[in-house]
Amino acid sequence: MKVMIRKDSAGHFTVYVPRKDLEERITHRDNPALWGGVVTLGNGWRLALPDMPDDTRLPITVEARKLEE
């Protein structure tokens, strides 16, 4: 699924899912660099993010895979 990742004004990463009109904060990430790991959203969803360079500019739209909860 396509998701947009950005940083909010407080410096927290958020994910926006356009098809669901859902915006949630990333509450946990397996990889400190964010990319190439699994993140957990505030609503409990787990998403696998693609490998990308650590210095990737935000906001960015990427293809993420939703994992079973």
PDB file of N, CA, C and O in Angstrom:
ATOM      1  N   MET A   1       0.837  -1.170   0.000  1.00  0.00           N
ATOM      2  CA  MET A   1       0.000   0.000   0.000  1.00  0.00           C
ATOM      3  C   MET A   1       0.882   1.233   0.000  1.00  0.00           C
ATOM      4  O   MET A   1       1.963   1.233   0.588  1.00  0.00           O
ATOM      5  N   LYS A   2       0.428   2.262  -0.647  1.00  0.00           N
ATOM      6  CA  LYS A   2       1.161   3.528  -0.685  1.00  0.00           C
ATOM      7  C   LYS A   2       0.884   4.295   0.606  1.00  0.00           C
ATOM      8  O   LYS A   2      -0.265   4.446   1.020  1.00  0.00           O
ATOM      9  N   VAL A   3       1.954   4.772   1.228  1.00  0.00           N
ATOM     10  CA  VAL A   3       1.834   5.584   2.431  1.00  0.00           C
ATOM     11  C   VAL A   3       2.770   6.779   2.323  1.00  0.00           C
ATOM     12  O   VAL A   3       3.795   6.718   1.644  1.00  0.00           O
ATOM     13  N   MET A   4       2.412   7.857   2.994  1.00  0.00           N
ATOM     14  CA  MET A   4       3.283   9.026   3.049  1.00  0.00           C
ATOM     15  C   MET A   4       3.861   9.112   4.455  1.00  0.00           C
ATOM     16  O   MET A   4       3.136   9.035   5.447  1.00  0.00           O
ATOM     17  N   ILE A   5       5.173   9.273   4.521  1.00  0.00           N
ATOM     18  CA  ILE A   5       5.857   9.390   5.802  1.00  0.00           C
ATOM     19  C   ILE A   5       6.398  10.803   5.914  1.00  0.00           C
ATOM     20  O   ILE A   5       6.980  11.342   4.973  1.00  0.00           O
ATOM     21  N   ARG A   6       6.192  11.392   7.087  1.00  0.00           N
ATOM     22  CA  ARG A   6       6.689  12.741   7.321  1.00  0.00           C
ATOM     23  C   ARG A   6       7.024  12.894   8.794  1.00  0.00           C
ATOM     24  O   ARG A   6       6.735  12.010   9.601  1.00  0.00           O
ATOM     25  N   LYS A   7       7.634  14.015   9.137  1.00  0.00           N
ATOM     26  CA  LYS A   7       7.879  14.364  10.534  1.00  0.00           C
ATOM     27  C   LYS A   7       6.933  15.491  10.896  1.00  0.00           C
ATOM     28  O   LYS A   7       6.786  16.453  10.142  1.00  0.00           O
ATOM     29  N   ASP A   8       6.284  15.376  12.058  1.00  0.00           N
ATOM     30  CA  ASP A   8       5.387  16.457  12.481  1.00  0.00           C
ATOM     31  C   ASP A   8       6.201  17.559  13.161  1.00  0.00           C
ATOM     32  O   ASP A   8       7.422  17.457  13.274  1.00  0.00           O
ATOM     33  N   SER A   9       5.526  18.596  13.604  1.00  0.00           N
ATOM     34  CA  SER A   9       6.215  19.754  14.184  1.00  0.00           C
ATOM     35  C   SER A   9       6.962  19.411  15.472  1.00  0.00           C
ATOM     36  O   SER A   9       7.894  20.118  15.856  1.00  0.00           O
ATOM     37  N   ALA A  10       6.554  18.326  16.141  1.00  0.00           N
ATOM     38  CA  ALA A  10       7.223  17.902  17.372  1.00  0.00           C
ATOM     39  C   ALA A  10       8.406  16.976  17.088  1.00  0.00           C
ATOM     40  O   ALA A  10       9.112  16.574  18.013  1.00  0.00           O
ATOM     41  N   GLY A  11       8.628  16.634  15.809  1.00  0.00           N
ATOM     42  CA  GLY A  11       9.747  15.786  15.440  1.00  0.00           C
ATOM     43  C   GLY A  11       9.442  14.304  15.417  1.00  0.00           C
ATOM     44  O   GLY A  11      10.349  13.488  15.256  1.00  0.00           O
ATOM     45  N   HIS A  12       8.174  13.940  15.574  1.00  0.00           N
ATOM     46  CA  HIS A  12       7.776  12.532  15.529  1.00  0.00           C
ATOM     47  C   HIS A  12       7.439  12.128  14.100  1.00  0.00           C
ATOM     48  O   HIS A  12       6.893  12.923  13.336  1.00  0.00           O
ATOM     49  N   PHE A  13       7.768  10.888  13.741  1.00  0.00           N
ATOM     50  CA  PHE A  13       7.407  10.372  12.435  1.00  0.00           C
ATOM     51  C   PHE A  13       5.923  10.013  12.418  1.00  0.00           C
ATOM     52  O   PHE A  13       5.409   9.424  13.369  1.00  0.00           O
ATOM     53  N   THR A  14       5.242  10.370  11.334  1.00  0.00           N
ATOM     54  CA  THR A  14       3.838   9.993  11.157  1.00  0.00           C
ATOM     55  C   THR A  14       3.676   9.339   9.794  1.00  0.00           C
ATOM     56  O   THR A  14       4.459   9.571   8.873  1.00  0.00           O
ATOM     57  N   VAL A  15       2.645   8.522   9.691  1.00  0.00           N
ATOM     58  CA  VAL A  15       2.316   7.833   8.448  1.00  0.00           C
ATOM     59  C   VAL A  15       0.899   8.217   8.060  1.00  0.00           C
ATOM     60  O   VAL A  15      -0.012   8.181   8.887  1.00  0.00           O
ATOM     61  N   TYR A  16       0.719   8.585   6.799  1.00  0.00           N
ATOM     62  CA  TYR A  16      -0.613   8.891   6.273  1.00  0.00           C
ATOM     63  C   TYR A  16      -0.942   7.854   5.203  1.00  0.00           C
ATOM     64  O   TYR A  16      -0.171   7.646   4.267  1.00  0.00           O
ATOM     65  N   VAL A  17      -2.104   7.203   5.356  1.00  0.00           N
ATOM     66  CA  VAL A  17      -2.570   6.209   4.389  1.00  0.00           C
ATOM     67  C   VAL A  17      -3.749   6.835   3.640  1.00  0.00           C
ATOM     68  O   VAL A  17      -4.854   6.898   4.178  1.00  0.00           O
ATOM     69  N   PRO A  18      -3.527   7.298   2.406  1.00  0.00           N
ATOM     70  CA  PRO A  18      -4.582   8.020   1.680  1.00  0.00           C
ATOM     71  C   PRO A  18      -5.868   7.216   1.455  1.00  0.00           C
ATOM     72  O   PRO A  18      -6.961   7.759   1.613  1.00  0.00           O
ATOM     73  N   ARG A  19      -5.760   5.957   1.097  1.00  0.00           N
ATOM     74  CA  ARG A  19      -6.966   5.161   0.794  1.00  0.00           C
ATOM     75  C   ARG A  19      -7.844   4.968   2.023  1.00  0.00           C
ATOM     76  O   ARG A  19      -9.050   4.758   1.899  1.00  0.00           O
ATOM     77  N   LYS A  20      -7.254   5.038   3.187  1.00  0.00           N
ATOM     78  CA  LYS A  20      -8.011   4.878   4.440  1.00  0.00           C
ATOM     79  C   LYS A  20      -8.268   6.223   5.120  1.00  0.00           C
ATOM     80  O   LYS A  20      -8.967   6.280   6.132  1.00  0.00           O
ATOM     81  N   ASP A  21      -7.710   7.301   4.575  1.00  0.00           N
ATOM     82  CA  ASP A  21      -7.760   8.626   5.196  1.00  0.00           C
ATOM     83  C   ASP A  21      -7.355   8.521   6.668  1.00  0.00           C
ATOM     84  O   ASP A  21      -8.058   8.985   7.565  1.00  0.00           O
ATOM     85  N   LEU A  22      -6.203   7.897   6.880  1.00  0.00           N
ATOM     86  CA  LEU A  22      -5.721   7.589   8.214  1.00  0.00           C
ATOM     87  C   LEU A  22      -4.349   8.207   8.406  1.00  0.00           C
ATOM     88  O   LEU A  22      -3.463   8.033   7.569  1.00  0.00           O
ATOM     89  N   GLU A  23      -4.170   8.920   9.492  1.00  0.00           N
ATOM     90  CA  GLU A  23      -2.852   9.440   9.858  1.00  0.00           C
ATOM     91  C   GLU A  23      -2.557   8.992  11.273  1.00  0.00           C
ATOM     92  O   GLU A  23      -3.327   9.262  12.195  1.00  0.00           O
ATOM     93  N   GLU A  24      -1.435   8.303  11.440  1.00  0.00           N
ATOM     94  CA  GLU A  24      -1.037   7.772  12.741  1.00  0.00           C
ATOM     95  C   GLU A  24       0.431   8.039  12.987  1.00  0.00           C
ATOM     96  O   GLU A  24       1.231   8.123  12.055  1.00  0.00           O
ATOM     97  N   ARG A  25       0.768   8.170  14.242  1.00  0.00           N
ATOM     98  CA  ARG A  25       2.148   8.359  14.656  1.00  0.00           C
ATOM     99  C   ARG A  25       2.854   7.007  14.715  1.00  0.00           C
ATOM    100  O   ARG A  25       2.244   6.001  15.079  1.00  0.00           O
ATOM    101  N   ILE A  26       4.122   6.981  14.361  1.00  0.00           N
ATOM    102  CA  ILE A  26       4.927   5.773  14.515  1.00  0.00           C
ATOM    103  C   ILE A  26       5.335   5.696  15.980  1.00  0.00           C
ATOM    104  O   ILE A  26       6.030   6.574  16.492  1.00  0.00           O
ATOM    105  N   THR A  27       4.894   4.632  16.647  1.00  0.00           N
ATOM    106  CA  THR A  27       5.177   4.484  18.078  1.00  0.00           C
ATOM    107  C   THR A  27       6.390   3.608  18.348  1.00  0.00           C
ATOM    108  O   THR A  27       6.997   3.697  19.416  1.00  0.00           O
ATOM    109  N   HIS A  28       6.748   2.756  17.378  1.00  0.00           N
ATOM    110  CA  HIS A  28       7.912   1.895  17.554  1.00  0.00           C
ATOM    111  C   HIS A  28       8.500   1.565  16.186  1.00  0.00           C
ATOM    112  O   HIS A  28       7.770   1.401  15.209  1.00  0.00           O
ATOM    113  N   ARG A  29       9.798   1.473  16.128  1.00  0.00           N
ATOM    114  CA  ARG A  29      10.460   1.073  14.880  1.00  0.00           C
ATOM    115  C   ARG A  29      11.596   0.119  15.212  1.00  0.00           C
ATOM    116  O   ARG A  29      12.363   0.338  16.150  1.00  0.00           O
ATOM    117  N   ASP A  30      11.687  -0.940  14.424  1.00  0.00           N
ATOM    118  CA  ASP A  30      12.727  -1.947  14.641  1.00  0.00           C
ATOM    119  C   ASP A  30      14.105  -1.417  14.277  1.00  0.00           C
ATOM    120  O   ASP A  30      15.100  -1.772  14.909  1.00  0.00           O
ATOM    121  N   ASN A  31      14.163  -0.581  13.274  1.00  0.00           N
ATOM    122  CA  ASN A  31      15.427  -0.043  12.784  1.00  0.00           C
ATOM    123  C   ASN A  31      15.495   1.441  13.153  1.00  0.00           C
ATOM    124  O   ASN A  31      14.630   2.206  12.728  1.00  0.00           O
ATOM    125  N   PRO A  32      16.490   1.872  13.927  1.00  0.00           N
ATOM    126  CA  PRO A  32      16.568   3.287  14.312  1.00  0.00           C
ATOM    127  C   PRO A  32      16.603   4.236  13.113  1.00  0.00           C
ATOM    128  O   PRO A  32      16.173   5.385  13.215  1.00  0.00           O
ATOM    129  N   ALA A  33      17.118   3.750  11.972  1.00  0.00           N
ATOM    130  CA  ALA A  33      17.189   4.592  10.784  1.00  0.00           C
ATOM    131  C   ALA A  33      15.857   4.645  10.039  1.00  0.00           C
ATOM    132  O   ALA A  33      15.748   5.349   9.036  1.00  0.00           O
ATOM    133  N   LEU A  34      14.844   3.918  10.505  1.00  0.00           N
ATOM    134  CA  LEU A  34      13.488   3.884   9.951  1.00  0.00           C
ATOM    135  C   LEU A  34      13.355   2.983   8.740  1.00  0.00           C
ATOM    136  O   LEU A  34      12.439   2.164   8.682  1.00  0.00           O
ATOM    137  N   TRP A  35      14.245   3.115   7.776  1.00  0.00           N
ATOM    138  CA  TRP A  35      14.091   2.404   6.499  1.00  0.00           C
ATOM    139  C   TRP A  35      14.555   0.964   6.583  1.00  0.00           C
ATOM    140  O   TRP A  35      15.520   0.642   7.276  1.00  0.00           O
ATOM    141  N   GLY A  36      13.841   0.092   5.853  1.00  0.00           N
ATOM    142  CA  GLY A  36      14.215  -1.307   5.768  1.00  0.00           C
ATOM    143  C   GLY A  36      13.826  -2.123   6.976  1.00  0.00           C
ATOM    144  O   GLY A  36      14.342  -3.223   7.179  1.00  0.00           O
ATOM    145  N   GLY A  37      12.931  -1.606   7.773  1.00  0.00           N
ATOM    146  CA  GLY A  37      12.499  -2.323   8.968  1.00  0.00           C
ATOM    147  C   GLY A  37      10.993  -2.281   9.120  1.00  0.00           C
ATOM    148  O   GLY A  37      10.273  -1.850   8.219  1.00  0.00           O
ATOM    149  N   VAL A  38      10.533  -2.729  10.261  1.00  0.00           N
ATOM    150  CA  VAL A  38       9.103  -2.752  10.574  1.00  0.00           C
ATOM    151  C   VAL A  38       8.810  -1.632  11.568  1.00  0.00           C
ATOM    152  O   VAL A  38       9.539  -1.444  12.542  1.00  0.00           O
ATOM    153  N   VAL A  39       7.737  -0.893  11.309  1.00  0.00           N
ATOM    154  CA  VAL A  39       7.289   0.154  12.235  1.00  0.00           C
ATOM    155  C   VAL A  39       5.905  -0.207  12.756  1.00  0.00           C
ATOM    156  O   VAL A  39       5.121  -0.869  12.075  1.00  0.00           O
ATOM    157  N   THR A  40       5.622   0.234  13.963  1.00  0.00           N
ATOM    158  CA  THR A  40       4.306   0.036  14.566  1.00  0.00           C
ATOM    159  C   THR A  40       3.647   1.397  14.698  1.00  0.00           C
ATOM    160  O   THR A  40       4.256   2.348  15.187  1.00  0.00           O
ATOM    161  N   LEU A  41       2.399   1.483  14.259  1.00  0.00           N
ATOM    162  CA  LEU A  41       1.651   2.736  14.333  1.00  0.00           C
ATOM    163  C   LEU A  41       0.836   2.792  15.618  1.00  0.00           C
ATOM    164  O   LEU A  41       0.664   1.782  16.300  1.00  0.00           O
ATOM    165  N   GLY A  42       0.345   3.965  15.938  1.00  0.00           N
ATOM    166  CA  GLY A  42      -0.448   4.166  17.137  1.00  0.00           C
ATOM    167  C   GLY A  42      -1.701   3.318  17.199  1.00  0.00           C
ATOM    168  O   GLY A  42      -2.178   3.006  18.290  1.00  0.00           O
ATOM    169  N   ASN A  43      -2.246   2.936  16.048  1.00  0.00           N
ATOM    170  CA  ASN A  43      -3.462   2.120  16.026  1.00  0.00           C
ATOM    171  C   ASN A  43      -3.163   0.622  16.054  1.00  0.00           C
ATOM    172  O   ASN A  43      -4.082  -0.195  15.992  1.00  0.00           O
ATOM    173  N   GLY A  44      -1.875   0.255  16.146  1.00  0.00           N
ATOM    174  CA  GLY A  44      -1.490  -1.147  16.220  1.00  0.00           C
ATOM    175  C   GLY A  44      -1.038  -1.764  14.908  1.00  0.00           C
ATOM    176  O   GLY A  44      -0.490  -2.866  14.908  1.00  0.00           O
ATOM    177  N   TRP A  45      -1.254  -1.087  13.798  1.00  0.00           N
ATOM    178  CA  TRP A  45      -0.808  -1.619  12.504  1.00  0.00           C
ATOM    179  C   TRP A  45       0.701  -1.737  12.501  1.00  0.00           C
ATOM    180  O   TRP A  45       1.402  -0.913  13.089  1.00  0.00           O
ATOM    181  N   ARG A  46       1.200  -2.774  11.829  1.00  0.00           N
ATOM    182  CA  ARG A  46       2.632  -2.961  11.618  1.00  0.00           C
ATOM    183  C   ARG A  46       2.892  -2.889  10.126  1.00  0.00           C
ATOM    184  O   ARG A  46       2.241  -3.577   9.339  1.00  0.00           O
ATOM    185  N   LEU A  47       3.849  -2.053   9.737  1.00  0.00           N
ATOM    186  CA  LEU A  47       4.182  -1.867   8.327  1.00  0.00           C
ATOM    187  C   LEU A  47       5.659  -2.154   8.096  1.00  0.00           C
ATOM    188  O   LEU A  47       6.519  -1.720   8.862  1.00  0.00           O
ATOM    189  N   ALA A  48       5.937  -2.896   7.024  1.00  0.00           N
ATOM    190  CA  ALA A  48       7.316  -3.124   6.598  1.00  0.00           C
ATOM    191  C   ALA A  48       7.657  -2.043   5.583  1.00  0.00           C
ATOM    192  O   ALA A  48       6.993  -1.918   4.555  1.00  0.00           O
ATOM    193  N   LEU A  49       8.689  -1.266   5.872  1.00  0.00           N
ATOM    194  CA  LEU A  49       9.098  -0.171   4.992  1.00  0.00           C
ATOM    195  C   LEU A  49      10.240  -0.624   4.080  1.00  0.00           C
ATOM    196  O   LEU A  49      11.007  -1.515   4.445  1.00  0.00           O
ATOM    197  N   PRO A  50      10.357  -0.022   2.907  1.00  0.00           N
ATOM    198  CA  PRO A  50      11.420  -0.403   1.966  1.00  0.00           C
ATOM    199  C   PRO A  50      12.786   0.099   2.436  1.00  0.00           C
ATOM    200  O   PRO A  50      12.887   1.018   3.249  1.00  0.00           O
ATOM    201  N   ASP A  51      13.834  -0.531   1.898  1.00  0.00           N
ATOM    202  CA  ASP A  51      15.197  -0.050   2.144  1.00  0.00           C
ATOM    203  C   ASP A  51      15.404   1.246   1.375  1.00  0.00           C
ATOM    204  O   ASP A  51      15.133   1.324   0.177  1.00  0.00           O
ATOM    205  N   MET A  52      15.888   2.255   2.079  1.00  0.00           N
ATOM    206  CA  MET A  52      16.189   3.546   1.462  1.00  0.00           C
ATOM    207  C   MET A  52      17.379   4.139   2.200  1.00  0.00           C
ATOM    208  O   MET A  52      17.664   3.727   3.324  1.00  0.00           O
ATOM    209  N   PRO A  53      18.077   5.091   1.602  1.00  0.00           N
ATOM    210  CA  PRO A  53      19.205   5.738   2.294  1.00  0.00           C
ATOM    211  C   PRO A  53      18.728   6.444   3.569  1.00  0.00           C
ATOM    212  O   PRO A  53      17.613   6.964   3.623  1.00  0.00           O
ATOM    213  N   ASP A  54      19.581   6.454   4.583  1.00  0.00           N
ATOM    214  CA  ASP A  54      19.237   7.089   5.861  1.00  0.00           C
ATOM    215  C   ASP A  54      18.921   8.574   5.718  1.00  0.00           C
ATOM    216  O   ASP A  54      18.155   9.119   6.512  1.00  0.00           O
ATOM    217  N   ASP A  55      19.499   9.234   4.718  1.00  0.00           N
ATOM    218  CA  ASP A  55      19.302  10.673   4.562  1.00  0.00           C
ATOM    219  C   ASP A  55      18.167  11.016   3.589  1.00  0.00           C
ATOM    220  O   ASP A  55      18.138  12.117   3.038  1.00  0.00           O
ATOM    221  N   THR A  56      17.233  10.080   3.374  1.00  0.00           N
ATOM    222  CA  THR A  56      16.090  10.326   2.496  1.00  0.00           C
ATOM    223  C   THR A  56      15.276  11.496   3.028  1.00  0.00           C
ATOM    224  O   THR A  56      14.950  11.550   4.214  1.00  0.00           O
ATOM    225  N   ARG A  57      14.952  12.424   2.150  1.00  0.00           N
ATOM    226  CA  ARG A  57      14.206  13.626   2.553  1.00  0.00           C
ATOM    227  C   ARG A  57      12.728  13.306   2.754  1.00  0.00           C
ATOM    228  O   ARG A  57      12.136  12.522   2.012  1.00  0.00           O
ATOM    229  N   LEU A  58      12.158  13.922   3.761  1.00  0.00           N
ATOM    230  CA  LEU A  58      10.735  13.762   4.068  1.00  0.00           C
ATOM    231  C   LEU A  58      10.016  15.054   3.769  1.00  0.00           C
ATOM    232  O   LEU A  58      10.649  16.108   3.834  1.00  0.00           O
ATOM    233  N   PRO A  59       8.747  15.048   3.448  1.00  0.00           N
ATOM    234  CA  PRO A  59       7.861  13.886   3.322  1.00  0.00           C
ATOM    235  C   PRO A  59       8.127  13.113   2.031  1.00  0.00           C
ATOM    236  O   PRO A  59       8.622  13.656   1.044  1.00  0.00           O
ATOM    237  N   ILE A  60       7.777  11.813   2.075  1.00  0.00           N
ATOM    238  CA  ILE A  60       7.966  10.946   0.929  1.00  0.00           C
ATOM    239  C   ILE A  60       6.855   9.898   0.903  1.00  0.00           C
ATOM    240  O   ILE A  60       6.394   9.433   1.945  1.00  0.00           O
ATOM    241  N   THR A  61       6.439   9.541  -0.303  1.00  0.00           N
ATOM    242  CA  THR A  61       5.453   8.472  -0.473  1.00  0.00           C
ATOM    243  C   THR A  61       6.210   7.216  -0.880  1.00  0.00           C
ATOM    244  O   THR A  61       7.023   7.233  -1.804  1.00  0.00           O
ATOM    245  N   VAL A  62       5.925   6.115  -0.165  1.00  0.00           N
ATOM    246  CA  VAL A  62       6.601   4.837  -0.415  1.00  0.00           C
ATOM    247  C   VAL A  62       5.571   3.718  -0.456  1.00  0.00           C
ATOM    248  O   VAL A  62       4.428   3.884  -0.032  1.00  0.00           O
ATOM    249  N   GLU A  63       6.002   2.586  -0.971  1.00  0.00           N
ATOM    250  CA  GLU A  63       5.191   1.375  -0.964  1.00  0.00           C
ATOM    251  C   GLU A  63       5.549   0.579   0.286  1.00  0.00           C
ATOM    252  O   GLU A  63       6.673   0.095   0.415  1.00  0.00           O
ATOM    253  N   ALA A  64       4.596   0.441   1.205  1.00  0.00           N
ATOM    254  CA  ALA A  64       4.803  -0.309   2.439  1.00  0.00           C
ATOM    255  C   ALA A  64       3.913  -1.550   2.416  1.00  0.00           C
ATOM    256  O   ALA A  64       2.901  -1.592   1.717  1.00  0.00           O
ATOM    257  N   ARG A  65       4.303  -2.547   3.185  1.00  0.00           N
ATOM    258  CA  ARG A  65       3.522  -3.772   3.257  1.00  0.00           C
ATOM    259  C   ARG A  65       2.956  -3.907   4.667  1.00  0.00           C
ATOM    260  O   ARG A  65       3.699  -3.868   5.648  1.00  0.00           O
ATOM    261  N   LYS A  66       1.636  -4.064   4.762  1.00  0.00           N
ATOM    262  CA  LYS A  66       0.992  -4.219   6.054  1.00  0.00           C
ATOM    263  C   LYS A  66       1.161  -5.661   6.517  1.00  0.00           C
ATOM    264  O   LYS A  66       0.880  -6.604   5.778  1.00  0.00           O
ATOM    265  N   LEU A  67       1.628  -5.813   7.755  1.00  0.00           N
ATOM    266  CA  LEU A  67       1.832  -7.132   8.330  1.00  0.00           C
ATOM    267  C   LEU A  67       0.633  -7.494   9.206  1.00  0.00           C
ATOM    268  O   LEU A  67      -0.107  -6.622   9.661  1.00  0.00           O
ATOM    269  N   GLU A  68       0.458  -8.770   9.427  1.00  0.00           N
ATOM    270  CA  GLU A  68      -0.625  -9.213  10.312  1.00  0.00           C
ATOM    271  C   GLU A  68      -0.422  -8.644  11.709  1.00  0.00           C
ATOM    272  O   GLU A  68       0.704  -8.530  12.194  1.00  0.00           O
ATOM    273  N   GLU A  69      -1.520  -8.295  12.338  1.00  0.00           N
ATOM    274  CA  GLU A  69      -1.443  -7.692  13.683  1.00  0.00           C
ATOM    275  C   GLU A  69      -1.283  -8.730  14.758  1.00  0.00           C
ATOM    276  O   GLU A  69      -1.203  -8.390  15.938  1.00  0.00           O
TER     277      GLU A  69
END
